[in-house]
C-alpha cells in the first residue's frame, strides 16, 4: 500500500564534528532515527559516543557509518541501505584546512555538497538543511553601514578574504539551482560566531577559549580590540534551528540568518565576569577587528520556527558548565 507519514530517518554528515554531534543529540532527544556519517568515523567514534552517553540518549536509534561525500557511489549506497527521509549536512573542511589542501577541500566542500544536493533529487529527500555561514556577507560591516545585515543583503567577491566563505556562496548558488530545476526542498542557515565547548578544528579557536579558559580558572587573551563587535549563537541552538527547519512542513525561505545576540568585546567581558567574577580577560587593542559583519537581523528564523535561542549569558554559562563537567569541576549556578 501507499506509505503515509513514514517516520523520519535523518542522514547527518559531519556527524562527529562540533555542530554535527549536537544535531545528532537534538534528533535523538526527539526520538528520531539517525544515520550519523563522517569521513573518519574510526578515529572519532569513541569520543562521539562518549559525548552522547552524557545525555543518557537512546542510541538504539543511531547508526554510525563512514562516508566520504566526494564519492557519489558511497552516498548512493547509504541511501540504498537506509530509508533516509531528511538530511542535515554539516560535513565540511574548515578554513585552516582549505588553505593547506585546496584540492581535498574542493572535493568535500564543492563536489561533496553538490553530490548531496543531487541525492535529494535522486532519492526523494523531503528536506535537506545545511549550515552556510555569515562569512558569505564578507569581511566587514562597512559594506552595509550601521545596521543589522539581512538575508537579502549581498556583497561581491572583492569583499571576501576566505575561500571557505566563497565555497559556501557557491553551495548556496548551486542549491538554489537544484531547487529551481528539480523542485526539491533545500534550505540553509547562516550562523554567526558559533561558540560552545569542544571546538577542535577551526581558525576561530578564540570562540572556544573565551569561555572555556575562564571556566577552568585560566586567563584568556582575545585577539581583537575591546570595541570589536560580533554576533554570537550557542552551538546547541544552532543545531536545534537546523533540526526544526528540517522538520517543518513547509518553509518560506531558502536562507536564514541564525545569529542571536551582538556584543562588543567590553560587553562580552562583562558577561564573563558576571559568571566568573575573578576571570582574567585581556584584549589586543592594536589588532584588527574580526573579519565578519558585526550584526545580523535574525527575525526571519525566529518567525519561521518560533524558536528563541538562549541569551548570550545563558549560552556562555552552558558552555562554561560543559567545560567544567569535562574537567571534573562543579558547575556554576
HUBEL-V552847 format. One line per field, one symbol per residue. phi: phi as a letter, one per 20 degrees, with the letter a starting at -180 (. if undefined). burial: + if it has 16 or more other ideal C-beta (glycine too) atoms within 10 Angstrom, else -. A space follows every 10 residues. Layout:
phi=???
burial=???
This chain:
phi=.ffdlgffce edemfefgeg fffggffffe mdfcdecbfc fgfegffffg ffgfdlefef edcdcebdff dgfffgffff dbefdcccdd faeegfffff bffgfffefd fgffgfgfff ffdlffbccb eeafffenda fggdmebffd gefbceffdd cdggffffgf gfffgfffff ecledcbcdc fefedreofd daedfffeff dffgfemdfc deebffefdb dccfgfffff gfffffefgc dececcfcfc bdceggffgf fgffecgdgd ccddfeeeff ecfebdedfg ffffdlcdff fgffffffgf ffffgfdldf fee
burial=-------+++ ++++++++++ ++++++++-- -++++++++- +--+---+-- ++----+--- +++++-++++ -+-++--++- -+-+++++++ +++++-++-- ----+++++- -+++++++++ --+-++++++ ++++++++++ +-++---++- +-+-+----+ -+++++++++ ++-++--++- ---+++++++ +++++++++- ---+-+++++ +++++----+ -+-+++-+++ ++++++++++ ++++++++-- +---++++++ +++++--++- ++--++--+- +-+-----++ -+++++++-+ ++-++---++ -+--++++++ ++++------ ---
